[in-house]
Amino acid sequence: MVITSGNDEDRGGQEKESKEESVLAMLGIIGTVLNLVVIIFVYIYTTL
C-alpha cells in the first residue's frame, strides 16, 4: 500500500475547517465569559 499526502484541495479544506473550528471555539469562550459576567451582575443586583 502506498500512502500519499493529500492534494492541495484537501489541505485547503482542512485549513479552512481548522480555522472555522478555532473561530467557533473562540466564540464559545467569549459567550461563556459574557454569561458569567451577566450572572455575577444579576447576583449582585438582586442581593442589594
mmCIF entry with sequence, helices, sheets and N, C-alpha, C, O atoms, coordinates in Angstrom:
data_MODEL
# 
_entry.id   MODEL 
# 
_entity.id                         1 
_entity.type                       polymer 
_entity.pdbx_number_of_molecules   1 
# 
_entity_poly.entity_id                      1 
_entity_poly.type                           'polypeptide(L)' 
_entity_poly.nstd_linkage                   no 
_entity_poly.nstd_monomer                   no 
_entity_poly.pdbx_seq_one_letter_code       MVITSGNDEDRGGQEKESKEESVLAMLGIIGTVLNLVVIIFVYIYTTL 
_entity_poly.pdbx_seq_one_letter_code_can   MVITSGNDEDRGGQEKESKEESVLAMLGIIGTVLNLVVIIFVYIYTTL 
_entity_poly.pdbx_strand_id                 A 
# 
loop_
_entity_poly_seq.entity_id 
_entity_poly_seq.num 
_entity_poly_seq.mon_id 
_entity_poly_seq.hetero 
1 1  MET n 
1 2  VAL n 
1 3  ILE n 
1 4  THR n 
1 5  SER n 
1 6  GLY n 
1 7  ASN n 
1 8  ASP n 
1 9  GLU n 
1 10 ASP n 
1 11 ARG n 
1 12 GLY n 
1 13 GLY n 
1 14 GLN n 
1 15 GLU n 
1 16 LYS n 
1 17 GLU n 
1 18 SER n 
1 19 LYS n 
1 20 GLU n 
1 21 GLU n 
1 22 SER n 
1 23 VAL n 
1 24 LEU n 
1 25 ALA n 
1 26 MET n 
1 27 LEU n 
1 28 GLY n 
1 29 ILE n 
1 30 ILE n 
1 31 GLY n 
1 32 THR n 
1 33 VAL n 
1 34 LEU n 
1 35 ASN n 
1 36 LEU n 
1 37 VAL n 
1 38 VAL n 
1 39 ILE n 
1 40 ILE n 
1 41 PHE n 
1 42 VAL n 
1 43 TYR n 
1 44 ILE n 
1 45 TYR n 
1 46 THR n 
1 47 THR n 
1 48 LEU n 
# 
_struct_asym.id          A 
_struct_asym.entity_id   1 
# 
_struct_conf.conf_type_id            HELX_P 
_struct_conf.id                      HELX_P1 
_struct_conf.pdbx_PDB_helix_id       AA1 
_struct_conf.beg_label_comp_id       ASP 
_struct_conf.beg_label_asym_id       A 
_struct_conf.beg_label_seq_id        8 
_struct_conf.pdbx_beg_PDB_ins_code   ? 
_struct_conf.end_label_comp_id       THR 
_struct_conf.end_label_asym_id       A 
_struct_conf.end_label_seq_id        47 
_struct_conf.pdbx_end_PDB_ins_code   ? 
_struct_conf.beg_auth_comp_id        ASP 
_struct_conf.beg_auth_asym_id        A 
_struct_conf.beg_auth_seq_id         8 
_struct_conf.end_auth_comp_id        THR 
_struct_conf.end_auth_asym_id        A 
_struct_conf.end_auth_seq_id         47 
_struct_conf.pdbx_PDB_helix_class    1 
_struct_conf.details                 ? 
_struct_conf.pdbx_PDB_helix_length   40 
# 
_struct_conf_type.id          HELX_P 
_struct_conf_type.criteria    ? 
_struct_conf_type.reference   ? 
# 
loop_
_atom_site.group_PDB 
_atom_site.id 
_atom_site.type_symbol 
_atom_site.label_atom_id 
_atom_site.label_alt_id 
_atom_site.label_comp_id 
_atom_site.label_asym_id 
_atom_site.label_entity_id 
_atom_site.label_seq_id 
_atom_site.pdbx_PDB_ins_code 
_atom_site.Cartn_x 
_atom_site.Cartn_y 
_atom_site.Cartn_z 
_atom_site.occupancy 
_atom_site.B_iso_or_equiv 
_atom_site.pdbx_formal_charge 
_atom_site.auth_seq_id 
_atom_site.auth_comp_id 
_atom_site.auth_asym_id 
_atom_site.auth_atom_id 
_atom_site.pdbx_PDB_model_num 
ATOM 1   N N  . MET A 1 1  ? 0.849   -1.175 0.000  1.00 0.00 ? 1  MET A N  1 
ATOM 2   C CA . MET A 1 1  ? 0.000   0.000  0.000  1.00 0.00 ? 1  MET A CA 1 
ATOM 3   C C  . MET A 1 1  ? 0.898   1.243  0.000  1.00 0.00 ? 1  MET A C  1 
ATOM 4   O O  . MET A 1 1  ? 1.897   1.314  0.715  1.00 0.00 ? 1  MET A O  1 
ATOM 5   N N  . VAL A 1 2  ? 0.511   2.203  -0.814 1.00 0.00 ? 2  VAL A N  1 
ATOM 6   C CA . VAL A 1 2  ? 1.273   3.442  -0.901 1.00 0.00 ? 2  VAL A CA 1 
ATOM 7   C C  . VAL A 1 2  ? 0.461   4.551  -0.241 1.00 0.00 ? 2  VAL A C  1 
ATOM 8   O O  . VAL A 1 2  ? -0.704  4.760  -0.579 1.00 0.00 ? 2  VAL A O  1 
ATOM 9   N N  . ILE A 1 3  ? 1.074   5.252  0.693  1.00 0.00 ? 3  ILE A N  1 
ATOM 10  C CA . ILE A 1 3  ? 0.406   6.354  1.371  1.00 0.00 ? 3  ILE A CA 1 
ATOM 11  C C  . ILE A 1 3  ? 0.938   7.654  0.790  1.00 0.00 ? 3  ILE A C  1 
ATOM 12  O O  . ILE A 1 3  ? 2.144   7.904  0.793  1.00 0.00 ? 3  ILE A O  1 
ATOM 13  N N  . THR A 1 4  ? 0.032   8.472  0.295  1.00 0.00 ? 4  THR A N  1 
ATOM 14  C CA . THR A 1 4  ? 0.449   9.756  -0.267 1.00 0.00 ? 4  THR A CA 1 
ATOM 15  C C  . THR A 1 4  ? -0.192  10.878 0.531  1.00 0.00 ? 4  THR A C  1 
ATOM 16  O O  . THR A 1 4  ? -1.227  10.694 1.172  1.00 0.00 ? 4  THR A O  1 
ATOM 17  N N  . SER A 1 5  ? 0.435   12.029 0.481  1.00 0.00 ? 5  SER A N  1 
ATOM 18  C CA . SER A 1 5  ? -0.154  13.171 1.179  1.00 0.00 ? 5  SER A CA 1 
ATOM 19  C C  . SER A 1 5  ? -1.329  13.683 0.366  1.00 0.00 ? 5  SER A C  1 
ATOM 20  O O  . SER A 1 5  ? -1.428  13.429 -0.835 1.00 0.00 ? 5  SER A O  1 
ATOM 21  N N  . GLY A 1 6  ? -2.225  14.412 1.040  1.00 0.00 ? 6  GLY A N  1 
ATOM 22  C CA . GLY A 1 6  ? -3.403  14.948 0.372  1.00 0.00 ? 6  GLY A CA 1 
ATOM 23  C C  . GLY A 1 6  ? -3.018  15.991 -0.656 1.00 0.00 ? 6  GLY A C  1 
ATOM 24  O O  . GLY A 1 6  ? -1.957  16.609 -0.564 1.00 0.00 ? 6  GLY A O  1 
ATOM 25  N N  . ASN A 1 7  ? -3.882  16.181 -1.631 1.00 0.00 ? 7  ASN A N  1 
ATOM 26  C CA . ASN A 1 7  ? -3.597  17.202 -2.630 1.00 0.00 ? 7  ASN A CA 1 
ATOM 27  C C  . ASN A 1 7  ? -3.923  18.581 -2.078 1.00 0.00 ? 7  ASN A C  1 
ATOM 28  O O  . ASN A 1 7  ? -4.371  18.706 -0.938 1.00 0.00 ? 7  ASN A O  1 
ATOM 29  N N  . ASP A 1 8  ? -3.703  19.613 -2.878 1.00 0.00 ? 8  ASP A N  1 
ATOM 30  C CA . ASP A 1 8  ? -3.877  20.993 -2.412 1.00 0.00 ? 8  ASP A CA 1 
ATOM 31  C C  . ASP A 1 8  ? -5.306  21.270 -1.982 1.00 0.00 ? 8  ASP A C  1 
ATOM 32  O O  . ASP A 1 8  ? -5.524  21.997 -1.013 1.00 0.00 ? 8  ASP A O  1 
ATOM 33  N N  . GLU A 1 9  ? -6.283  20.709 -2.680 1.00 0.00 ? 9  GLU A N  1 
ATOM 34  C CA . GLU A 1 9  ? -7.683  20.956 -2.320 1.00 0.00 ? 9  GLU A CA 1 
ATOM 35  C C  . GLU A 1 9  ? -7.993  20.399 -0.941 1.00 0.00 ? 9  GLU A C  1 
ATOM 36  O O  . GLU A 1 9  ? -8.696  21.036 -0.156 1.00 0.00 ? 9  GLU A O  1 
ATOM 37  N N  . ASP A 1 10 ? -7.467  19.200 -0.638 1.00 0.00 ? 10 ASP A N  1 
ATOM 38  C CA . ASP A 1 10 ? -7.702  18.603 0.675  1.00 0.00 ? 10 ASP A CA 1 
ATOM 39  C C  . ASP A 1 10 ? -7.070  19.457 1.768  1.00 0.00 ? 10 ASP A C  1 
ATOM 40  O O  . ASP A 1 10 ? -7.680  19.700 2.809  1.00 0.00 ? 10 ASP A O  1 
ATOM 41  N N  . ARG A 1 11 ? -5.843  19.911 1.523  1.00 0.00 ? 11 ARG A N  1 
ATOM 42  C CA . ARG A 1 11 ? -5.165  20.735 2.527  1.00 0.00 ? 11 ARG A CA 1 
ATOM 43  C C  . ARG A 1 11 ? -5.898  22.050 2.729  1.00 0.00 ? 11 ARG A C  1 
ATOM 44  O O  . ARG A 1 11 ? -6.046  22.504 3.863  1.00 0.00 ? 11 ARG A O  1 
ATOM 45  N N  . GLY A 1 12 ? -6.354  22.661 1.664  1.00 0.00 ? 12 GLY A N  1 
ATOM 46  C CA . GLY A 1 12 ? -7.093  23.908 1.772  1.00 0.00 ? 12 GLY A CA 1 
ATOM 47  C C  . GLY A 1 12 ? -8.372  23.722 2.560  1.00 0.00 ? 12 GLY A C  1 
ATOM 48  O O  . GLY A 1 12 ? -8.727  24.562 3.386  1.00 0.00 ? 12 GLY A O  1 
ATOM 49  N N  . GLY A 1 13 ? -9.065  22.622 2.307  1.00 0.00 ? 13 GLY A N  1 
ATOM 50  C CA . GLY A 1 13 ? -10.292 22.334 3.047  1.00 0.00 ? 13 GLY A CA 1 
ATOM 51  C C  . GLY A 1 13 ? -10.018 22.104 4.512  1.00 0.00 ? 13 GLY A C  1 
ATOM 52  O O  . GLY A 1 13 ? -10.784 22.550 5.367  1.00 0.00 ? 13 GLY A O  1 
ATOM 53  N N  . GLN A 1 14 ? -8.923  21.404 4.817  1.00 0.00 ? 14 GLN A N  1 
ATOM 54  C CA . GLN A 1 14 ? -8.581  21.136 6.206  1.00 0.00 ? 14 GLN A CA 1 
ATOM 55  C C  . GLN A 1 14 ? -8.196  22.422 6.920  1.00 0.00 ? 14 GLN A C  1 
ATOM 56  O O  . GLN A 1 14 ? -8.569  22.616 8.077  1.00 0.00 ? 14 GLN A O  1 
ATOM 57  N N  . GLU A 1 15 ? -7.453  23.310 6.250  1.00 0.00 ? 15 GLU A N  1 
ATOM 58  C CA . GLU A 1 15 ? -7.073  24.576 6.867  1.00 0.00 ? 15 GLU A CA 1 
ATOM 59  C C  . GLU A 1 15 ? -8.302  25.439 7.123  1.00 0.00 ? 15 GLU A C  1 
ATOM 60  O O  . GLU A 1 15 ? -8.406  26.088 8.164  1.00 0.00 ? 15 GLU A O  1 
ATOM 61  N N  . LYS A 1 16 ? -9.232  25.445 6.169  1.00 0.00 ? 16 LYS A N  1 
ATOM 62  C CA . LYS A 1 16 ? -10.459 26.228 6.335  1.00 0.00 ? 16 LYS A CA 1 
ATOM 63  C C  . LYS A 1 16 ? -11.277 25.673 7.492  1.00 0.00 ? 16 LYS A C  1 
ATOM 64  O O  . LYS A 1 16 ? -11.809 26.428 8.306  1.00 0.00 ? 16 LYS A O  1 
ATOM 65  N N  . GLU A 1 17 ? -11.376 24.337 7.560  1.00 0.00 ? 17 GLU A N  1 
ATOM 66  C CA . GLU A 1 17 ? -12.136 23.708 8.646  1.00 0.00 ? 17 GLU A CA 1 
ATOM 67  C C  . GLU A 1 17 ? -11.479 23.984 9.991  1.00 0.00 ? 17 GLU A C  1 
ATOM 68  O O  . GLU A 1 17 ? -12.167 24.232 10.981 1.00 0.00 ? 17 GLU A O  1 
ATOM 69  N N  . SER A 1 18 ? -10.153 23.942 10.032 1.00 0.00 ? 18 SER A N  1 
ATOM 70  C CA . SER A 1 18 ? -9.429  24.217 11.272 1.00 0.00 ? 18 SER A CA 1 
ATOM 71  C C  . SER A 1 18 ? -9.655  25.657 11.710 1.00 0.00 ? 18 SER A C  1 
ATOM 72  O O  . SER A 1 18 ? -9.853  25.924 12.895 1.00 0.00 ? 18 SER A O  1 
ATOM 73  N N  . LYS A 1 19 ? -9.625  26.588 10.758 1.00 0.00 ? 19 LYS A N  1 
ATOM 74  C CA . LYS A 1 19 ? -9.851  27.996 11.087 1.00 0.00 ? 19 LYS A CA 1 
ATOM 75  C C  . LYS A 1 19 ? -11.272 28.197 11.590 1.00 0.00 ? 19 LYS A C  1 
ATOM 76  O O  . LYS A 1 19 ? -11.490 28.938 12.550 1.00 0.00 ? 19 LYS A O  1 
ATOM 77  N N  . GLU A 1 20 ? -12.245 27.544 10.952 1.00 0.00 ? 20 GLU A N  1 
ATOM 78  C CA . GLU A 1 20 ? -13.636 27.661 11.392 1.00 0.00 ? 20 GLU A CA 1 
ATOM 79  C C  . GLU A 1 20 ? -13.792 27.122 12.807 1.00 0.00 ? 20 GLU A C  1 
ATOM 80  O O  . GLU A 1 20 ? -14.492 27.716 13.628 1.00 0.00 ? 20 GLU A O  1 
ATOM 81  N N  . GLU A 1 21 ? -13.138 25.995 13.094 1.00 0.00 ? 21 GLU A N  1 
ATOM 82  C CA . GLU A 1 21 ? -13.237 25.411 14.432 1.00 0.00 ? 21 GLU A CA 1 
ATOM 83  C C  . GLU A 1 21 ? -12.630 26.327 15.470 1.00 0.00 ? 21 GLU A C  1 
ATOM 84  O O  . GLU A 1 21 ? -13.173 26.459 16.567 1.00 0.00 ? 21 GLU A O  1 
ATOM 85  N N  . SER A 1 22 ? -11.504 26.969 15.145 1.00 0.00 ? 22 SER A N  1 
ATOM 86  C CA . SER A 1 22 ? -10.880 27.863 16.119 1.00 0.00 ? 22 SER A CA 1 
ATOM 87  C C  . SER A 1 22 ? -11.746 29.104 16.348 1.00 0.00 ? 22 SER A C  1 
ATOM 88  O O  . SER A 1 22 ? -11.817 29.607 17.469 1.00 0.00 ? 22 SER A O  1 
ATOM 89  N N  . VAL A 1 23 ? -12.404 29.600 15.297 1.00 0.00 ? 23 VAL A N  1 
ATOM 90  C CA . VAL A 1 23 ? -13.298 30.751 15.459 1.00 0.00 ? 23 VAL A CA 1 
ATOM 91  C C  . VAL A 1 23 ? -14.488 30.368 16.328 1.00 0.00 ? 23 VAL A C  1 
ATOM 92  O O  . VAL A 1 23 ? -14.883 31.130 17.211 1.00 0.00 ? 23 VAL A O  1 
ATOM 93  N N  . LEU A 1 24 ? -15.061 29.196 16.085 1.00 0.00 ? 24 LEU A N  1 
ATOM 94  C CA . LEU A 1 24 ? -16.193 28.746 16.891 1.00 0.00 ? 24 LEU A CA 1 
ATOM 95  C C  . LEU A 1 24 ? -15.781 28.533 18.344 1.00 0.00 ? 24 LEU A C  1 
ATOM 96  O O  . LEU A 1 24 ? -16.542 28.853 19.258 1.00 0.00 ? 24 LEU A O  1 
ATOM 97  N N  . ALA A 1 25 ? -14.592 27.999 18.560 1.00 0.00 ? 25 ALA A N  1 
ATOM 98  C CA . ALA A 1 25 ? -14.114 27.812 19.934 1.00 0.00 ? 25 ALA A CA 1 
ATOM 99  C C  . ALA A 1 25 ? -13.946 29.153 20.633 1.00 0.00 ? 25 ALA A C  1 
ATOM 100 O O  . ALA A 1 25 ? -14.308 29.299 21.800 1.00 0.00 ? 25 ALA A O  1 
ATOM 101 N N  . MET A 1 26 ? -13.392 30.145 19.910 1.00 0.00 ? 26 MET A N  1 
ATOM 102 C CA . MET A 1 26 ? -13.218 31.473 20.497 1.00 0.00 ? 26 MET A CA 1 
ATOM 103 C C  . MET A 1 26 ? -14.570 32.102 20.822 1.00 0.00 ? 26 MET A C  1 
ATOM 104 O O  . MET A 1 26 ? -14.733 32.713 21.878 1.00 0.00 ? 26 MET A O  1 
ATOM 105 N N  . LEU A 1 27 ? -15.539 31.953 19.917 1.00 0.00 ? 27 LEU A N  1 
ATOM 106 C CA . LEU A 1 27 ? -16.881 32.484 20.178 1.00 0.00 ? 27 LEU A CA 1 
ATOM 107 C C  . LEU A 1 27 ? -17.505 31.806 21.390 1.00 0.00 ? 27 LEU A C  1 
ATOM 108 O O  . LEU A 1 27 ? -18.186 32.459 22.181 1.00 0.00 ? 27 LEU A O  1 
ATOM 109 N N  . GLY A 1 28 ? -17.282 30.512 21.544 1.00 0.00 ? 28 GLY A N  1 
ATOM 110 C CA . GLY A 1 28 ? -17.797 29.794 22.703 1.00 0.00 ? 28 GLY A CA 1 
ATOM 111 C C  . GLY A 1 28 ? -17.197 30.305 23.994 1.00 0.00 ? 28 GLY A C  1 
ATOM 112 O O  . GLY A 1 28 ? -17.900 30.463 24.992 1.00 0.00 ? 28 GLY A O  1 
ATOM 113 N N  . ILE A 1 29 ? -15.888 30.566 23.979 1.00 0.00 ? 29 ILE A N  1 
ATOM 114 C CA . ILE A 1 29 ? -15.215 31.088 25.181 1.00 0.00 ? 29 ILE A CA 1 
ATOM 115 C C  . ILE A 1 29 ? -15.738 32.478 25.507 1.00 0.00 ? 29 ILE A C  1 
ATOM 116 O O  . ILE A 1 29 ? -16.022 32.779 26.666 1.00 0.00 ? 29 ILE A O  1 
ATOM 117 N N  . ILE A 1 30 ? -15.869 33.334 24.489 1.00 0.00 ? 30 ILE A N  1 
ATOM 118 C CA . ILE A 1 30 ? -16.382 34.690 24.710 1.00 0.00 ? 30 ILE A CA 1 
ATOM 119 C C  . ILE A 1 30 ? -17.806 34.635 25.258 1.00 0.00 ? 30 ILE A C  1 
ATOM 120 O O  . ILE A 1 30 ? -18.149 35.375 26.180 1.00 0.00 ? 30 ILE A O  1 
ATOM 121 N N  . GLY A 1 31 ? -18.631 33.761 24.692 1.00 0.00 ? 31 GLY A N  1 
ATOM 122 C CA . GLY A 1 31 ? -20.006 33.623 25.169 1.00 0.00 ? 31 GLY A CA 1 
ATOM 123 C C  . GLY A 1 31 ? -20.065 33.161 26.613 1.00 0.00 ? 31 GLY A C  1 
ATOM 124 O O  . GLY A 1 31 ? -20.890 33.639 27.392 1.00 0.00 ? 31 GLY A O  1 
ATOM 125 N N  . THR A 1 32 ? -19.196 32.239 26.967 1.00 0.00 ? 32 THR A N  1 
ATOM 126 C CA . THR A 1 32 ? -19.160 31.746 28.342 1.00 0.00 ? 32 THR A CA 1 
ATOM 127 C C  . THR A 1 32 ? -18.760 32.853 29.313 1.00 0.00 ? 32 THR A C  1 
ATOM 128 O O  . THR A 1 32 ? -19.361 32.995 30.378 1.00 0.00 ? 32 THR A O  1 
ATOM 129 N N  . VAL A 1 33 ? -17.750 33.635 28.948 1.00 0.00 ? 33 VAL A N  1 
ATOM 130 C CA . VAL A 1 33 ? -17.311 34.735 29.811 1.00 0.00 ? 33 VAL A CA 1 
ATOM 131 C C  . VAL A 1 33 ? -18.430 35.758 29.966 1.00 0.00 ? 33 VAL A C  1 
ATOM 132 O O  . VAL A 1 33 ? -18.676 36.243 31.070 1.00 0.00 ? 33 VAL A O  1 
ATOM 133 N N  . LEU A 1 34 ? -19.111 36.090 28.869 1.00 0.00 ? 34 LEU A N  1 
ATOM 134 C CA . LEU A 1 34 ? -20.207 37.061 28.948 1.00 0.00 ? 34 LEU A CA 1 
ATOM 135 C C  . LEU A 1 34 ? -21.338 36.533 29.829 1.00 0.00 ? 34 LEU A C  1 
ATOM 136 O O  . LEU A 1 34 ? -21.931 37.288 30.598 1.00 0.00 ? 34 LEU A O  1 
ATOM 137 N N  . ASN A 1 35 ? -21.634 35.249 29.717 1.00 0.00 ? 35 ASN A N  1 
ATOM 138 C CA . ASN A 1 35 ? -22.669 34.660 30.577 1.00 0.00 ? 35 ASN A CA 1 
ATOM 139 C C  . ASN A 1 35 ? -22.282 34.758 32.046 1.00 0.00 ? 35 ASN A C  1 
ATOM 140 O O  . ASN A 1 35 ? -23.127 35.064 32.887 1.00 0.00 ? 35 ASN A O  1 
ATOM 141 N N  . LEU A 1 36 ? -21.029 34.505 32.363 1.00 0.00 ? 36 LEU A N  1 
ATOM 142 C CA . LEU A 1 36 ? -20.580 34.615 33.747 1.00 0.00 ? 36 LEU A CA 1 
ATOM 143 C C  . LEU A 1 36 ? -20.689 36.048 34.246 1.00 0.00 ? 36 LEU A C  1 
ATOM 144 O O  . LEU A 1 36 ? -21.079 36.275 35.391 1.00 0.00 ? 36 LEU A O  1 
ATOM 145 N N  . VAL A 1 37 ? -20.348 37.019 33.400 1.00 0.00 ? 37 VAL A N  1 
ATOM 146 C CA . VAL A 1 37 ? -20.459 38.425 33.791 1.00 0.00 ? 37 VAL A CA 1 
ATOM 147 C C  . VAL A 1 37 ? -21.914 38.765 34.082 1.00 0.00 ? 37 VAL A C  1 
ATOM 148 O O  . VAL A 1 37 ? -22.207 39.440 35.070 1.00 0.00 ? 37 VAL A O  1 
ATOM 149 N N  . VAL A 1 38 ? -22.824 38.308 33.236 1.00 0.00 ? 38 VAL A N  1 
ATOM 150 C CA . VAL A 1 38 ? -24.248 38.586 33.445 1.00 0.00 ? 38 VAL A CA 1 
ATOM 151 C C  . VAL A 1 38 ? -24.729 37.937 34.736 1.00 0.00 ? 38 VAL A C  1 
ATOM 152 O O  . VAL A 1 38 ? -25.472 38.556 35.498 1.00 0.00 ? 38 VAL A O  1 
ATOM 153 N N  . ILE A 1 39 ? -24.318 36.706 34.987 1.00 0.00 ? 39 ILE A N  1 
ATOM 154 C CA . ILE A 1 39 ? -24.737 36.003 36.204 1.00 0.00 ? 39 ILE A CA 1 
ATOM 155 C C  . ILE A 1 39 ? -24.242 36.745 37.440 1.00 0.00 ? 39 ILE A C  1 
ATOM 156 O O  . ILE A 1 39 ? -24.985 36.918 38.405 1.00 0.00 ? 39 ILE A O  1 
ATOM 157 N N  . ILE A 1 40 ? -22.982 37.183 37.407 1.00 0.00 ? 40 ILE A N  1 
ATOM 158 C CA . ILE A 1 40 ? -22.426 37.924 38.549 1.00 0.00 ? 40 ILE A CA 1 
ATOM 159 C C  . ILE A 1 40 ? -23.175 39.243 38.735 1.00 0.00 ? 40 ILE A C  1 
ATOM 160 O O  . ILE A 1 40 ? -23.520 39.610 39.859 1.00 0.00 ? 40 ILE A O  1 
ATOM 161 N N  . PHE A 1 41 ? -23.427 39.953 37.637 1.00 0.00 ? 41 PHE A N  1 
ATOM 162 C CA . PHE A 1 41 ? -24.151 41.237 37.723 1.00 0.00 ? 41 PHE A CA 1 
ATOM 163 C C  . PHE A 1 41 ? -25.539 41.039 38.307 1.00 0.00 ? 41 PHE A C  1 
ATOM 164 O O  . PHE A 1 41 ? -25.953 41.803 39.179 1.00 0.00 ? 41 PHE A O  1 
ATOM 165 N N  . VAL A 1 42 ? -26.259 40.037 37.848 1.00 0.00 ? 42 VAL A N  1 
ATOM 166 C CA . VAL A 1 42 ? -27.606 39.789 38.347 1.00 0.00 ? 42 VAL A CA 1 
ATOM 167 C C  . VAL A 1 42 ? -27.559 39.380 39.812 1.00 0.00 ? 42 VAL A C  1 
ATOM 168 O O  . VAL A 1 42 ? -28.420 39.790 40.591 1.00 0.00 ? 42 VAL A O  1 
ATOM 169 N N  . TYR A 1 43 ? -26.579 38.585 40.200 1.00 0.00 ? 43 TYR A N  1 
ATOM 170 C CA . TYR A 1 43 ? -26.454 38.180 41.597 1.00 0.00 ? 43 TYR A CA 1 
ATOM 171 C C  . TYR A 1 43 ? -26.217 39.401 42.487 1.00 0.00 ? 43 TYR A C  1 
ATOM 172 O O  . TYR A 1 43 ? -26.855 39.545 43.530 1.00 0.00 ? 43 TYR A O  1 
ATOM 173 N N  . ILE A 1 44 ? -25.301 40.277 42.076 1.00 0.00 ? 44 ILE A N  1 
ATOM 174 C CA . ILE A 1 44 ? -25.010 41.474 42.862 1.00 0.00 ? 44 ILE A CA 1 
ATOM 175 C C  . ILE A 1 44 ? -26.251 42.381 42.904 1.00 0.00 ? 44 ILE A C  1 
ATOM 176 O O  . ILE A 1 44 ? -26.597 42.915 43.958 1.00 0.00 ? 44 ILE A O  1 
ATOM 177 N N  . TYR A 1 45 ? -26.906 42.548 41.772 1.00 0.00 ? 45 TYR A N  1 
ATOM 178 C CA . TYR A 1 45 ? -28.079 43.438 41.699 1.00 0.00 ? 45 TYR A CA 1 
ATOM 179 C C  . TYR A 1 45 ? -29.211 42.933 42.589 1.00 0.00 ? 45 TYR A C  1 
ATOM 180 O O  . TYR A 1 45 ? -29.893 43.727 43.238 1.00 0.00 ? 45 TYR A O  1 
ATOM 181 N N  . THR A 1 46 ? -29.412 41.621 42.623 1.00 0.00 ? 46 THR A N  1 
ATOM 182 C CA . THR A 1 46 ? -30.538 41.079 43.395 1.00 0.00 ? 46 THR A CA 1 
ATOM 183 C C  . THR A 1 46 ? -30.236 41.020 44.883 1.00 0.00 ? 46 THR A C  1 
ATOM 184 O O  . THR A 1 46 ? -31.163 40.966 45.690 1.00 0.00 ? 46 THR A O  1 
ATOM 185 N N  . THR A 1 47 ? -28.958 41.030 45.271 1.00 0.00 ? 47 THR A N  1 
ATOM 186 C CA . THR A 1 47 ? -28.635 40.952 46.696 1.00 0.00 ? 47 THR A CA 1 
ATOM 187 C C  . THR A 1 47 ? -28.567 42.327 47.332 1.00 0.00 ? 47 THR A C  1 
ATOM 188 O O  . THR A 1 47 ? -28.470 42.414 48.556 1.00 0.00 ? 47 THR A O  1 
ATOM 189 N N  . LEU A 1 48 ? -28.614 43.397 46.567 1.00 0.00 ? 48 LEU A N  1 
ATOM 190 C CA . LEU A 1 48 ? -28.572 44.745 47.147 1.00 0.00 ? 48 LEU A CA 1 
ATOM 191 C C  . LEU A 1 48 ? -29.930 45.187 47.617 1.00 0.00 ? 48 LEU A C  1 
ATOM 192 O O  . LEU A 1 48 ? -30.075 46.297 48.130 1.00 0.00 ? 48 LEU A O  1 
# 
